[in-house]
Amino acid sequence: MKNPTNLLWILLLLPLIGVAQVSEDSKLYKEILAIDSALFGSYNNCDLATHEALISEDLEFYHDKGGLSTSKTEYMKALKENICNKVQRTLTPGTFEVHEIAGFGAVSLGKHSFHNLVEDSHSEPSKFITILKDTPKGWKITRVISLH
């Protein structure tokens, strides 16, 4: 991506500019919600093979505290070392949205919270944005913005 800053601003402003989300009854919404469920089911259960299969090789992961990660390998290593059997994610009910990106895929956004199993602490709900590409091999997560 040539200028990730522009993409970041567009995605952060998306909910504010009134771009209509797809219906919760639509095929696209159900597909993307299923991807989110599979991603975080694998996250919560340390199913690294399933998790890795959903992530694009050209992943860009923007984290407000951890910065930018552009290595799928490093992302998976961090997941294994820092998340597996230590953290659980819960989607905040009623916050999940899906927006179609014509000719590319979709954007999902919403709020989620985390339970740190080691410290037995719970985070406040925070925002996330996920960009998914519809590929011949299925949906792949290409960009993530995680705000805490």
C-alpha positions in Angstrom: 0.0 0.0 0.0 1.5 3.3 -1.1 0.0 5.6 1.5 -1.5 3.8 4.5 -2.2 7.1 6.3 -4.9 7.9 3.7 -6.5 4.5 4.1 -6.4 4.9 7.9 -8.3 8.2 7.7 -10.9 6.9 5.3 -11.6 3.9 7.5 -11.8 6.0 10.7 -14.2 8.4 9.1 -16.3 5.7 7.4 -18.8 5.5 10.3 -19.1 9.2 10.4 -19.9 9.9 6.8 -23.0 7.8 6.7 -21.9 5.1 4.3 -24.7 2.5 4.5 -23.8 -0.9 5.9 -25.2 -4.0 4.3 -28.3 -5.6 5.8 -27.7 -8.1 8.6 -29.9 -10.4 6.5 -27.5 -10.2 3.5 -25.2 -13.0 2.4 -22.2 -10.7 2.7 -23.0 -9.7 6.3 -23.4 -13.4 7.3 -20.2 -14.4 5.5 -18.1 -11.6 7.1 -19.6 -12.3 10.6 -18.7 -15.9 10.1 -15.1 -14.9 9.3 -15.0 -12.7 12.4 -16.4 -15.6 14.5 -13.8 -18.1 13.0 -11.0 -15.6 13.5 -11.7 -15.0 17.1 -12.8 -18.5 17.8 -9.3 -19.5 16.7 -7.9 -16.6 18.7 -9.7 -17.7 21.9 -8.9 -21.4 21.5 -5.3 -21.0 20.2 -6.1 -22.7 16.9 -3.1 -21.2 15.1 -3.7 -23.1 11.8 -7.3 -21.8 11.4 -6.2 -18.3 12.4 -3.3 -18.2 10.0 -5.4 -19.4 7.1 -7.7 -16.4 7.5 -4.8 -13.9 7.4 -3.4 -12.5 4.1 0.3 -12.7 3.4 0.4 -8.9 3.0 -1.3 -8.2 6.4 -1.0 -4.7 7.8 -2.0 -4.6 11.5 -2.3 -1.2 13.1 -2.5 -1.1 16.9 -2.8 2.1 18.8 -0.5 0.9 21.5 1.7 -1.6 19.6 2.2 0.3 16.3 2.2 -1.1 12.8 3.0 -4.7 12.0 3.5 -5.7 8.4 4.7 -9.3 8.9 2.3 -12.2 9.0 5.0 -14.3 10.5 5.6 -11.8 13.3 1.9 -11.4 13.9 1.4 -15.2 14.3 4.5 -15.4 16.5 3.1 -12.7 18.8 -0.3 -14.4 18.8 1.3 -17.7 19.9 3.5 -16.1 22.6 1.2 -13.4 24.0 -2.4 -14.4 23.3 -2.7 -18.2 23.3 -4.4 -19.4 26.5 -3.9 -15.9 28.0 -6.5 -13.6 26.4 -10.1 -14.1 25.2 -12.0 -11.7 22.9 -15.8 -11.0 23.0 -17.7 -9.1 20.3 -19.9 -6.4 21.8 -23.5 -7.3 20.8 -25.2 -4.9 18.4 -21.9 -3.2 17.2 -20.9 -5.3 14.2 -21.2 -3.6 10.8 -20.2 -4.7 7.3 -19.6 -2.4 4.4 -19.1 -3.7 0.9 -16.0 -2.5 -1.1 -17.0 -3.1 -4.7 -14.5 -5.1 -6.7 -12.4 -5.9 -3.6 -14.2 -7.2 -0.6 -15.6 -5.7 2.6 -14.9 -3.7 5.7 -16.1 -4.8 9.1 -16.2 -2.7 12.1 -17.5 -2.8 15.6 -16.5 -3.0 19.2 -15.0 -5.8 21.2 -13.5 -6.4 24.6 -10.8 -8.7 26.0 -10.5 -10.8 29.1 -6.9 -11.2 30.3 -7.0 -14.7 31.8 -3.6 -14.4 33.5 -4.5 -11.2 35.4 -8.2 -11.9 35.4 -9.0 -8.4 34.1 -11.5 -7.2 31.5 -11.0 -4.4 29.1 -13.6 -1.8 28.2 -15.1 -2.3 24.7 -12.9 -0.8 22.1 -13.2 -0.2 18.3 -11.9 -2.4 15.5 -11.9 -2.1 11.7 -11.0 -5.1 9.5 -10.6 -5.1 5.8 -11.2 -8.3 4.0 -10.4 -9.2 0.4 -12.5 -11.7 -1.5 -9.9 -14.0 -3.2 -10.2 -17.1 -5.3 -9.1 -19.0 -2.2 -11.7 -17.4 0.0 -11.8 -14.3 2.2 -8.5 -13.0 3.5 -8.0 -10.4 6.2 -5.6 -7.8 4.8 -5.8 -4.8 7.1 -6.7 -4.5 10.8 -7.0 -1.3 12.9 -7.3 -2.1 16.6 -8.0 0.7 19.0 -8.0 0.3 22.8 
